[in-house]
Amino acid sequence: MTVKAAAVAVSGAIQAVRAVVQRSRAETKDLCAVLNRCCANKAHRYVLSSVDSVFHGLTIPSNADAEWSGDRKSAVLTLCKLPRAVYLPRSSDVTRPGPDLGAVLDGELQSWDSVERTLQDYSAFASELAETAEFVSAHSLDGAFGPLRPSAVEVLNKYKQLLLQDTRLGDLRKLTYAAQLLHVLKMHSIDSDNLTELISAIVAKTPQILRQCSLPTLDSIAKIKLPSKEKEYLDYFLRMVTTKPMKLKQWSELFWLVARNSDNRNTIDSFLHCYKIVARHMNRVESAEGAKEKAKSVLCSSLMNVVYGVTTLQKRLRPSDPVYKNALGVLEAVWPLIEARLQRFEHAELIDIAHCYLEHHKAINPQMRHGSRNCVDLLVREFVKRSGDFMLRDWVALFEVLDTSRDAMVVNVLMQKPANYYVRVAAVQQAWVEDLARALEQLPLEELADNVYSLSLPQCSNLCKHLVAAGCYNAPVSAVLERRCLALITDLKYQTTRHVMDFYFVQLQMVLPQHNALRSALESNKPLRTSLEQMSCNTMLRLLGIARHCGPAERRVLLQKLAERIESNVLKLAHHQCLTVLRYAARFKDGNLTNAVLAAAIPPLLETPERHKGFYKMLEISKFALSLPRDECSETSPAVILSELVVQHAPAHVRHLTIPHLDLLLQNVNRSGMLPKPLFEVVLSHAMEVEIMGAPAAQLSSMMRTLSELGVRHENLLERLEEAVIMSVADDEPAVVSEVLVSAATSLAHLGMRTAKLNELFEHVLARKPVTLSRWDYDALSRPAQVNLLHAMALFGTVNEDLERVFTQLVRDCEREVKDGGDAVSFAALDAEAHRKLYDTYISLLVGGFATGTEEGALAKSEFLLEHLPCYHWFSHREQLCTDFKASPHYLQFKGTLEQLGLEGAEPRVTEAYFAHAVLDSPECKRRLPQGGHILYCVPPSHELRWWTPKGDTAADATVNRIESYQRAIGQSARVIDHLQRSGWNVATVFLREWDALEPEQRGRHLLKALKLKDITEADTSHSS
């Protein structure tokens, strides 16, 4: 994909704040006014809190100006907005540039002793402290600061004493002050037991007082552990609120309170259902007073309360919970309001909205009914508009959001024609990470340091992850990031204590390249294996998300530890978590983890009272079991047991299955080795009735492939699937069309079935005639795709002069590339299998009589085809088949039985083009088999037709198996037998499924029957006479 650079400018906010601060005069009053204006903008407030260099060179007196007799309360409240003034440095040796704002705040707070302050003054101070603490926590800045300054703690304690000793206040005002102070003290880990007792006593005394409390007071009360009776009354009061008319602002604030504090599902659900009443009220306002009045009544802050509430519920509830589904319904319903105000949200708010919607795009987006179907497109477009204003922390947060929806499709906002109109979110994310890395590398070193050092440890760790994943982890950005991380680790004293930031340390260990200094420091301090052993189960599940970015060794350790916890039943997974872990296990091809998850997931599905849903979920997880190679699955492995369970429980649920589920069911039948006739009749009958026209082409071709692997030739069903496949790829890219057609043609050829529609399509493609594929272009296919397509046509039976002409040109192109660049070019373009397909196509043309007629036998004279890699790989593969057969028990069985019959000297061998399991051309064999050269060919079970319902079957249900009375070879075995017979060999066919079921004494007579000989005793008598 060709992309254009996004407008990345990460230093705009830093430069703006530095310019404003540097213009202020060296006076406390003037500086406080400047700081107050900056703090009104959240991005500028973040800069003041995280970029110390903006204060460089600024000096103000540490004590109050004698000439300034202004309001000290205003100065204190302004300084409380800055974490560097409110909190002590994390380490005593840390010196920040600029004035010591903490000392200024200490001086101002000490002056409070000389002036009598009211409870309202203390309340305003506590409110500012609470807001600052919430700001620090929301932006993960707590790692950069130490505890609260002693002067501030002293003021809070004095506030608490005054409040507890005051006897003049009424219960409502006292409850309001106590709840506010309790909130502040808890955030700073200061003793608050007295306040908790006071609040509980007031509520127990007069429960109805809750009706008069403000929202912040209710929030603080909901967080404490009230007695059961008062807790029940609080829930009752909140539920009763939903029965009264509310505007969106009031409902959203209460909903956000309930979502994060209430444990009562009925209370949460009542608020979710109440949104319908709120929405109807807004519609009435719009119809009565116009859209402008409705717009005024809907604030961005109200919509953000809804988003935050739903996001919190998504973390607290299981996806199977009905309340969870109701929350997604509210999220869907508010999207039109959000869409109309996208430009009015702040950067951080917009990213939070995207996080809420994009994380669950698969669950919400396809079913949206209110114009929000394109929410991903609109959000990404809005990010493009704002890309020039984002700070570095905004970019990091955005990359984390895009990580949750990497597979979603979005309008190509990076498009330069020609390009696809839709691309994956992962492609957009990759382009943006590259643009950001380029912009950071071009910054002056001081400016780069300001940006990187404004990040917290989680943000630095996440930025490292995205840069490494995009291949952009280069100097000088990598060096500055590593110095920042090392400084943060030192500040956190990670060497001696275990910190809550362990996840981000482990993330750095996993994603950083080998022999990296930071990674070595982390590894020497605490090895990765030790860190994973101390991780919580949920944290290990989070680490799965970065497994694709780390090396194989680190990934192997993580997957191994996760499998151990699941097997020991320490980690219990819900069904959606099982699916998540299974996806990663399948991606990394970890059979141990897959089997461990399957063993834990199967029993709950068997015990569920909703058997139909349980069966659907079994089918859902069975696709991961089917992804395991057969040779890695023993008969007692969970993967095989799951397939058997699916087959056993299928008869009761077949009639409810769609094409994707029918395909999974057939794959499980194939894996289990069972072929129950009643089940197959029901499955095939239902497949003839179910709607297939809307199914994806890949799904339809997969079902055709599964039927061919099972040896099921239901001609009406296969033609129905073939017609749907051709129609579904009419507008697809040539590469996609080629892949689907190759799969369909190979499946039909394996079953020995040649359909008119596909044959006609292939003939038109070869003759360069118009086809029903609107975007078809054979020349646009890659070389391997061309080889696969022509080979599939030859297998299917479309062998004519046009195929010879196109194949001849393909061989010439390959030959020219080899002459120009040597065999290395051929190795790079085509693998061994592709070379074998080239030679196999040549054999098909040769047998069909077309390989020597065109241009004086160009194919028969091709050095590339007959003397280079195609010929080499073809016969090497045949020799390998011969070697494998000699190592199998069947070789000794056949050899011993033939010797008992007097047919000695019969050995496996590669004939002119094919491997034969026994060539009977020794003198002893020729004496007993005078009719010419004989070959014994073994047909494996996978090449045996097991079900045949012909197209002209007149049965009522048209699903009766007509092949029960005889055996028939299909696939490559049928093709080899046919070609050997055309070459003059007498081929005797033995079906290994039947051979393995025979007793040893029965095998001799079975071979005699296959070779069309008399009994051995009769043969000996006639020979001696």
CORWO-V762206 format. One record per residue. N is the residue number from 1. RES is the residue in one letter. OMEGA is omega in radians with two decimals (999 if undefined). Layout:
[[N	RES	OMEGA] [N	RES	OMEGA]]
This chain:
[[1	M	3.08] [2	T	-3.09] [3	V	3.02] [4	K	-3.05] [5	A	3.05] [6	A	3.14] [7	A	-3.08] [8	V	3.09] [9	A	-2.96] [10	V	-2.99] [11	S	-3.06] [12	G	-3.11] [13	A	-3.13] [14	I	-3.14] [15	Q	3.14] [16	A	-3.14] [17	V	-3.14] [18	R	-3.13] [19	A	-3.13] [20	V	-3.10] [21	V	-3.09] [22	Q	3.13] [23	R	-3.11] [24	S	3.13] [25	R	-3.08] [26	A	3.10] [27	E	-3.11] [28	T	-3.10] [29	K	-3.10] [30	D	3.14] [31	L	3.14] [32	C	3.11] [33	A	3.12] [34	V	-3.12] [35	L	3.14] [36	N	3.11] [37	R	-3.14] [38	C	-3.09] [39	C	3.08] [40	A	3.07] [41	N	-3.05] [42	K	3.13] [43	A	3.12] [44	H	3.08] [45	R	3.09] [46	Y	3.12] [47	V	3.12] [48	L	-3.07] [49	S	-2.98] [50	S	-3.11] [51	V	-3.08] [52	D	-3.04] [53	S	3.13] [54	V	3.12] [55	F	-3.05] [56	H	3.11] [57	G	-3.13] [58	L	3.13] [59	T	3.04] [60	I	3.12] [61	P	-3.11] [62	S	3.11] [63	N	-3.06] [64	A	3.12] [65	D	-3.13] [66	A	-3.11] [67	E	-3.09] [68	W	3.11] [69	S	-3.12] [70	G	-3.08] [71	D	3.12] [72	R	3.11] [73	K	3.13] [74	S	3.12] [75	A	-3.14] [76	V	-3.11] [77	L	3.10] [78	T	3.14] [79	L	3.13] [80	C	3.11] [81	K	-3.06] [82	L	3.13] [83	P	-3.12] [84	R	3.07] [85	A	-3.03] [86	V	-3.03] [87	Y	3.04] [88	L	3.03] [89	P	-3.14] [90	R	3.13] [91	S	-3.08] [92	S	-3.11] [93	D	3.12] [94	V	3.07] [95	T	-3.12] [96	R	3.10] [97	P	3.10] [98	G	-3.08] [99	P	3.09] [100	D	-3.09] [101	L	3.09] [102	G	3.10] [103	A	3.09] [104	V	3.12] [105	L	3.10] [106	D	-3.14] [107	G	-3.14] [108	E	-3.13] [109	L	3.10] [110	Q	3.14] [111	S	3.12] [112	W	3.13] [113	D	-3.10] [114	S	3.14] [115	V	3.12] [116	E	-3.12] [117	R	3.14] [118	T	3.08] [119	L	3.09] [120	Q	3.10] [121	D	3.11] [122	Y	3.13] [123	S	3.11] [124	A	3.10] [125	F	3.14] [126	A	3.12] [127	S	3.11] [128	E	3.10] [129	L	-3.14] [130	A	-3.13] [131	E	3.13] [132	T	3.12] [133	A	3.11] [134	E	3.11] [135	F	3.13] [136	V	-3.13] [137	S	-3.10] [138	A	-3.11] [139	H	3.07] [140	S	3.13] [141	L	-3.07] [142	D	3.10] [143	G	-3.11] [144	A	-3.07] [145	F	3.12] [146	G	-3.11] [147	P	3.12] [148	L	-3.12] [149	R	-3.13] [150	P	-3.13] [151	S	3.12] [152	A	3.10] [153	V	3.14] [154	E	3.12] [155	V	3.13] [156	L	3.11] [157	N	3.10] [158	K	3.09] [159	Y	-3.13] [160	K	3.14] [161	Q	3.14] [162	L	-3.10] [163	L	-3.12] [164	L	-3.08] [165	Q	-3.08] [166	D	3.13] [167	T	-3.09] [168	R	-3.08] [169	L	3.00] [170	G	-3.08] [171	D	-3.08] [172	L	3.14] [173	R	3.12] [174	K	3.11] [175	L	3.14] [176	T	3.13] [177	Y	-3.10] [178	A	3.14] [179	A	3.12] [180	Q	-3.13] [181	L	3.10] [182	L	3.14] [183	H	-3.13] [184	V	-3.10] [185	L	3.14] [186	K	3.14] [187	M	-3.12] [188	H	3.06] [189	S	3.08] [190	I	-3.07] [191	D	-3.09] [192	S	-3.09] [193	D	-3.12] [194	N	3.13] [195	L	3.11] [196	T	3.11] [197	E	3.13] [198	L	-3.13] [199	I	-3.14] [200	S	-3.13] [201	A	-3.13] [202	I	-3.12] [203	V	3.13] [204	A	-3.13] [205	K	-3.10] [206	T	-3.12] [207	P	-3.11] [208	Q	-3.13] [209	I	3.13] [210	L	-3.13] [211	R	-3.08] [212	Q	-3.06] [213	C	3.04] [214	S	-3.10] [215	L	3.09] [216	P	3.11] [217	T	3.09] [218	L	-3.14] [219	D	3.13] [220	S	3.13] [221	I	-3.13] [222	A	-3.10] [223	K	-3.10] [224	I	-3.10] [225	K	3.13] [226	L	2.97] [227	P	-3.00] [228	S	-3.10] [229	K	-3.14] [230	E	3.09] [231	K	3.10] [232	E	3.14] [233	Y	3.10] [234	L	3.10] [235	D	3.13] [236	Y	3.14] [237	F	-3.13] [238	L	3.11] [239	R	3.14] [240	M	3.12] [241	V	-3.09] [242	T	3.13] [243	T	-3.12] [244	K	3.11] [245	P	3.13] [246	M	2.98] [247	K	-3.06] [248	L	-3.10] [249	K	-3.12] [250	Q	-3.12] [251	W	-3.09] [252	S	3.13] [253	E	3.10] [254	L	3.11] [255	F	3.12] [256	W	3.08] [257	L	-3.10] [258	V	-3.07] [259	A	-3.08] [260	R	-3.04] [261	N	-3.00] [262	S	3.04] [263	D	-3.10] [264	N	-3.08] [265	R	3.12] [266	N	3.11] [267	T	3.13] [268	I	-3.09] [269	D	3.13] [270	S	3.10] [271	F	3.10] [272	L	3.12] [273	H	-3.13] [274	C	-3.12] [275	Y	3.11] [276	K	3.12] [277	I	3.12] [278	V	-3.14] [279	A	3.11] [280	R	3.10] [281	H	3.12] [282	M	3.11] [283	N	3.09] [284	R	3.10] [285	V	-3.12] [286	E	-3.12] [287	S	-3.08] [288	A	-3.00] [289	E	3.10] [290	G	-3.09] [291	A	-3.13] [292	K	3.13] [293	E	3.09] [294	K	3.13] [295	A	3.11] [296	K	-3.08] [297	S	-3.12] [298	V	-3.13] [299	L	3.10] [300	C	3.13] [301	S	3.10] [302	S	3.12] [303	L	3.11] [304	M	3.04] [305	N	3.11] [306	V	-3.13] [307	V	3.14] [308	Y	3.13] [309	G	3.13] [310	V	3.10] [311	T	3.12] [312	T	3.13] [313	L	3.10] [314	Q	3.11] [315	K	-3.05] [316	R	-3.01] [317	L	3.05] [318	R	3.12] [319	P	3.13] [320	S	-3.11] [321	D	3.09] [322	P	3.11] [323	V	3.09] [324	Y	3.14] [325	K	3.07] [326	N	3.10] [327	A	3.09] [328	L	3.07] [329	G	3.09] [330	V	3.12] [331	L	3.10] [332	E	-3.04] [333	A	-3.09] [334	V	-3.08] [335	W	3.12] [336	P	3.10] [337	L	3.12] [338	I	-3.10] [339	E	-3.11] [340	A	-3.07] [341	R	-3.08] [342	L	-3.08] [343	Q	-3.05] [344	R	3.13] [345	F	3.03] [346	E	-3.08] [347	H	-3.10] [348	A	3.12] [349	E	3.12] [350	L	3.10] [351	I	3.08] [352	D	3.08] [353	I	3.13] [354	A	3.11] [355	H	-3.10] [356	C	-3.06] [357	Y	-3.04] [358	L	-3.12] [359	E	-3.10] [360	H	-3.08] [361	H	-3.13] [362	K	-3.11] [363	A	-3.03] [364	I	-2.88] [365	N	-3.08] [366	P	-3.06] [367	Q	-3.05] [368	M	-3.04] [369	R	-2.97] [370	H	3.09] [371	G	-3.10] [372	S	-3.14] [373	R	-3.09] [374	N	-3.07] [375	C	3.13] [376	V	3.13] [377	D	-3.08] [378	L	3.14] [379	L	-3.13] [380	V	3.07] [381	R	3.13] [382	E	3.07] [383	F	3.13] [384	V	3.14] [385	K	-3.04] [386	R	-3.00] [387	S	3.14] [388	G	-3.11] [389	D	-3.10] [390	F	2.94] [391	M	-3.12] [392	L	3.14] [393	R	3.08] [394	D	3.11] [395	W	-3.14] [396	V	3.11] [397	A	3.14] [398	L	3.12] [399	F	3.09] [400	E	3.12] [401	V	-3.13] [402	L	3.11] [403	D	-3.10] [404	T	-3.10] [405	S	-3.06] [406	R	-3.06] [407	D	3.14] [408	A	3.09] [409	M	-3.07] [410	V	3.07] [411	V	-3.06] [412	N	-3.13] [413	V	3.13] [414	L	-2.88] [415	M	2.87] [416	Q	-3.04] [417	K	-0.05] [418	P	3.11] [419	A	3.10] [420	N	3.13] [421	Y	3.10] [422	Y	3.07] [423	V	3.08] [424	R	3.09] [425	V	3.14] [426	A	3.12] [427	A	3.10] [428	V	3.13] [429	Q	3.14] [430	Q	-3.14] [431	A	-3.13] [432	W	3.10] [433	V	3.11] [434	E	3.12] [435	D	3.13] [436	L	3.13] [437	A	3.13] [438	R	3.14] [439	A	3.13] [440	L	-3.13] [441	E	-3.12] [442	Q	3.14] [443	L	2.95] [444	P	-3.02] [445	L	-3.14] [446	E	-3.14] [447	E	3.07] [448	L	3.13] [449	A	3.11] [450	D	-3.12] [451	N	-3.08] [452	V	-3.11] [453	Y	3.02] [454	S	-3.10] [455	L	3.02] [456	S	3.14] [457	L	3.09] [458	P	-3.13] [459	Q	3.08] [460	C	3.13] [461	S	3.13] [462	N	3.11] [463	L	3.06] [464	C	-3.12] [465	K	-3.08] [466	H	3.11] [467	L	3.11] [468	V	-3.12] [469	A	-3.12] [470	A	-3.12] [471	G	-3.08] [472	C	-3.09] [473	Y	-3.04] [474	N	3.04] [475	A	0.05] [476	P	-3.08] [477	V	-3.12] [478	S	-3.12] [479	A	-3.13] [480	V	3.11] [481	L	-3.13] [482	E	3.08] [483	R	3.11] [484	R	3.14] [485	C	3.12] [486	L	3.11] [487	A	3.13] [488	L	3.13] [489	I	3.12] [490	T	3.12] [491	D	-3.10] [492	L	-3.12] [493	K	-3.09] [494	Y	-3.09] [495	Q	-3.03] [496	T	-3.08] [497	T	3.07] [498	R	-2.98] [499	H	3.11] [500	V	3.14] [501	M	-3.09] [502	D	-3.12] [503	F	-3.07] [504	Y	3.01] [505	F	3.14] [506	V	3.11] [507	Q	3.09] [508	L	3.12] [509	Q	-3.05] [510	M	-3.01] [511	V	-3.10] [512	L	-3.12] [513	P	3.11] [514	Q	3.10] [515	H	3.07] [516	N	-3.05] [517	A	-3.14] [518	L	3.12] [519	R	3.12] [520	S	3.12] [521	A	3.12] [522	L	-3.10] [523	E	3.12] [524	S	3.13] [525	N	3.10] [526	K	-3.12] [527	P	-3.09] [528	L	-3.12] [529	R	3.11] [530	T	3.13] [531	S	-3.13] [532	L	3.11] [533	E	-3.13] [534	Q	-3.11] [535	M	2.99] [536	S	-3.10] [537	C	-3.13] [538	N	3.10] [539	T	3.10] [540	M	3.07] [541	L	3.07] [542	R	-3.13] [543	L	3.10] [544	L	-3.12] [545	G	3.13] [546	I	-3.09] [547	A	-3.12] [548	R	-3.11] [549	H	-3.00] [550	C	-3.11] [551	G	-3.09] [552	P	-3.11] [553	A	3.14] [554	E	3.12] [555	R	-3.13] [556	R	3.12] [557	V	-3.13] [558	L	-3.11] [559	L	3.12] [560	Q	3.14] [561	K	3.13] [562	L	3.11] [563	A	3.14] [564	E	-3.13] [565	R	3.11] [566	I	-3.14] [567	E	3.14] [568	S	3.10] [569	N	3.06] [570	V	3.13] [571	L	3.10] [572	K	-3.03] [573	L	2.93] [574	A	-3.04] [575	H	-3.13] [576	H	3.06] [577	Q	3.07] [578	C	-3.14] [579	L	3.13] [580	T	-3.13] [581	V	3.14] [582	L	3.11] [583	R	3.12] [584	Y	3.11] [585	A	3.10] [586	A	-3.14] [587	R	-3.10] [588	F	3.07] [589	K	3.12] [590	D	-3.11] [591	G	-3.13] [592	N	3.13] [593	L	3.12] [594	T	-3.13] [595	N	3.12] [596	A	3.13] [597	V	3.13] [598	L	3.14] [599	A	3.13] [600	A	-3.04] [601	A	-3.01] [602	I	-3.06] [603	P	3.12] [604	P	-3.14] [605	L	3.11] [606	L	-3.08] [607	E	-3.08] [608	T	3.11] [609	P	3.11] [610	E	-2.98] [611	R	-3.12] [612	H	3.10] [613	K	3.11] [614	G	3.13] [615	F	3.09] [616	Y	3.14] [617	K	3.05] [618	M	3.08] [619	L	-3.09] [620	E	-3.13] [621	I	-3.11] [622	S	-3.14] [623	K	3.08] [624	F	3.05] [625	A	-3.14] [626	L	3.14] [627	S	3.12] [628	L	3.09] [629	P	-3.10] [630	R	-3.07] [631	D	3.10] [632	E	-3.06] [633	C	3.04] [634	S	-3.11] [635	E	-3.11] [636	T	-3.14] [637	S	3.13] [638	P	-3.13] [639	A	3.14] [640	V	3.12] [641	I	3.12] [642	L	3.12] [643	S	3.12] [644	E	3.12] [645	L	3.11] [646	V	-3.13] [647	V	-3.12] [648	Q	-3.07] [649	H	-3.03] [650	A	-3.01] [651	P	-3.09] [652	A	-3.01] [653	H	-3.01] [654	V	-3.04] [655	R	-3.12] [656	H	-3.00] [657	L	3.01] [658	T	-3.08] [659	I	3.12] [660	P	-3.14] [661	H	3.07] [662	L	3.11] [663	D	3.10] [664	L	3.12] [665	L	3.14] [666	L	3.09] [667	Q	3.08] [668	N	3.06] [669	V	3.13] [670	N	-3.13] [671	R	-3.09] [672	S	-3.13] [673	G	3.12] [674	M	3.08] [675	L	-3.10] [676	P	-3.07] [677	K	3.14] [678	P	3.14] [679	L	-3.11] [680	F	3.11] [681	E	3.13] [682	V	-3.12] [683	V	-3.12] [684	L	3.10] [685	S	3.14] [686	H	3.12] [687	A	3.09] [688	M	-3.08] [689	E	-3.03] [690	V	-3.14] [691	E	-3.10] [692	I	-3.03] [693	M	-3.14] [694	G	-3.09] [695	A	3.10] [696	P	-3.12] [697	A	3.14] [698	A	3.13] [699	Q	3.13] [700	L	3.12] [701	S	3.07] [702	S	3.12] [703	M	3.07] [704	M	3.12] [705	R	3.12] [706	T	3.10] [707	L	3.13] [708	S	3.10] [709	E	3.10] [710	L	-3.08] [711	G	-3.11] [712	V	-3.14] [713	R	3.03] [714	H	-2.90] [715	E	3.12] [716	N	-3.14] [717	L	-3.12] [718	L	3.08] [719	E	3.09] [720	R	3.11] [721	L	-3.14] [722	E	3.13] [723	E	3.12] [724	A	3.12] [725	V	-3.11] [726	I	-3.14] [727	M	-3.04] [728	S	-3.14] [729	V	-3.04] [730	A	-3.07] [731	D	-3.08] [732	D	3.10] [733	E	-3.13] [734	P	-3.13] [735	A	3.12] [736	V	3.14] [737	V	-3.12] [738	S	-3.12] [739	E	-3.13] [740	V	-3.14] [741	L	3.09] [742	V	3.14] [743	S	-3.12] [744	A	-3.12] [745	A	3.12] [746	T	3.13] [747	S	3.13] [748	L	3.12] [749	A	3.12] [750	H	3.14] [751	L	3.14] [752	G	-3.05] [753	M	3.13] [754	R	-3.07] [755	T	-3.05] [756	A	-3.04] [757	K	-3.13] [758	L	3.11] [759	N	3.11] [760	E	3.11] [761	L	3.14] [762	F	3.13] [763	E	3.11] [764	H	3.11] [765	V	-3.11] [766	L	-3.12] [767	A	-3.12] [768	R	3.08] [769	K	3.11] [770	P	3.13] [771	V	-3.12] [772	T	-3.14] [773	L	-2.96] [774	S	-3.05] [775	R	-3.02] [776	W	3.07] [777	D	-3.11] [778	Y	-3.09] [779	D	3.14] [780	A	-3.13] [781	L	3.04] [782	S	-3.13] [783	R	3.08] [784	P	3.13] [785	A	3.08] [786	Q	3.11] [787	V	-3.12] [788	N	-3.10] [789	L	-3.14] [790	L	3.10] [791	H	3.11] [792	A	3.09] [793	M	3.14] [794	A	3.09] [795	L	-3.10] [796	F	3.12] [797	G	3.09] [798	T	-3.09] [799	V	-3.12] [800	N	-3.10] [801	E	3.12] [802	D	3.09] [803	L	3.12] [804	E	-3.14] [805	R	-3.12] [806	V	-3.14] [807	F	3.10] [808	T	3.12] [809	Q	3.10] [810	L	3.13] [811	V	3.11] [812	R	3.12] [813	D	3.12] [814	C	-3.13] [815	E	3.12] [816	R	3.12] [817	E	3.12] [818	V	3.14] [819	K	-3.12] [820	D	-3.03] [821	G	-3.13] [822	G	-3.11] [823	D	3.14] [824	A	3.10] [825	V	3.13] [826	S	3.08] [827	F	-3.10] [828	A	-3.08] [829	A	-3.05] [830	L	3.08] [831	D	-3.08] [832	A	-3.13] [833	E	3.13] [834	A	3.09] [835	H	3.09] [836	R	3.12] [837	K	3.06] [838	L	-3.11] [839	Y	3.13] [840	D	3.08] [841	T	3.08] [842	Y	3.11] [843	I	3.11] [844	S	3.11] [845	L	-3.14] [846	L	3.12] [847	V	3.13] [848	G	3.10] [849	G	-3.08] [850	F	-3.03] [851	A	-3.09] [852	T	-3.02] [853	G	-3.03] [854	T	3.02] [855	E	3.05] [856	E	3.05] [857	G	-3.09] [858	A	-3.14] [859	L	-3.12] [860	A	-3.14] [861	K	-3.06] [862	S	3.10] [863	E	-3.13] [864	F	-3.06] [865	L	-2.97] [866	L	-3.08] [867	E	-3.10] [868	H	-2.96] [869	L	3.13] [870	P	3.13] [871	C	-3.12] [872	Y	-3.11] [873	H	3.13] [874	W	-3.07] [875	F	3.02] [876	S	3.11] [877	H	3.10] [878	R	3.11] [879	E	3.11] [880	Q	3.06] [881	L	3.11] [882	C	3.13] [883	T	3.13] [884	D	3.14] [885	F	3.12] [886	K	3.13] [887	A	-3.10] [888	S	3.11] [889	P	-3.14] [890	H	-3.12] [891	Y	3.14] [892	L	3.12] [893	Q	-3.13] [894	F	-3.12] [895	K	3.13] [896	G	-3.13] [897	T	3.12] [898	L	3.10] [899	E	3.06] [900	Q	3.12] [901	L	-3.13] [902	G	3.14] [903	L	-3.09] [904	E	3.11] [905	G	3.10] [906	A	-3.08] [907	E	3.00] [908	P	-3.10] [909	R	3.02] [910	V	3.13] [911	T	-3.11] [912	E	-3.11] [913	A	-3.00] [914	Y	3.04] [915	F	3.08] [916	A	-3.05] [917	H	3.05] [918	A	3.07] [919	V	-3.05] [920	L	-3.14] [921	D	3.06] [922	S	3.12] [923	P	3.13] [924	E	-3.14] [925	C	-3.14] [926	K	3.13] [927	R	-3.12] [928	R	-3.13] [929	L	-3.02] [930	P	-3.02] [931	Q	-3.13] [932	G	-3.10] [933	G	-3.13] [934	H	3.09] [935	I	3.02] [936	L	-3.09] [937	Y	-3.09] [938	C	3.12] [939	V	3.12] [940	P	3.14] [941	P	-3.12] [942	S	3.13] [943	H	-3.12] [944	E	3.10] [945	L	-3.04] [946	R	-3.13] [947	W	-3.13] [948	W	3.01] [949	T	-3.05] [950	P	-3.06] [951	K	-3.11] [952	G	-3.12] [953	D	-3.09] [954	T	3.13] [955	A	-3.05] [956	A	-3.10] [957	D	3.09] [958	A	3.10] [959	T	-3.10] [960	V	3.12] [961	N	-3.09] [962	R	-3.06] [963	I	-3.08] [964	E	-3.00] [965	S	3.13] [966	Y	-3.11] [967	Q	-3.08] [968	R	3.14] [969	A	3.11] [970	I	3.02] [971	G	-3.09] [972	Q	3.14] [973	S	3.12] [974	A	-3.12] [975	R	3.13] [976	V	3.14] [977	I	3.14] [978	D	-3.12] [979	H	3.10] [980	L	3.12] [981	Q	3.10] [982	R	3.13] [983	S	3.07] [984	G	3.13] [985	W	2.96] [986	N	-3.01] [987	V	3.03] [988	A	-3.03] [989	T	3.06] [990	V	3.10] [991	F	-3.03] [992	L	3.10] [993	R	3.13] [994	E	-3.12] [995	W	-3.11] [996	D	3.14] [997	A	-3.10] [998	L	2.96] [999	E	-3.12] [1000	P	-3.11] [1001	E	3.14] [1002	Q	-3.02] [1003	R	3.13] [1004	G	3.13] [1005	R	3.12] [1006	H	3.11] [1007	L	3.09] [1008	L	3.13] [1009	K	3.13] [1010	A	3.14] [1011	L	3.13] [1012	K	3.08] [1013	L	3.04] [1014	K	3.08] [1015	D	-3.04] [1016	I	3.13] [1017	T	3.10] [1018	E	3.13] [1019	A	3.13] [1020	D	-3.12] [1021	T	-3.14] [1022	S	-3.13] [1023	H	-3.12] [1024	S	3.11] [1025	S	999]]
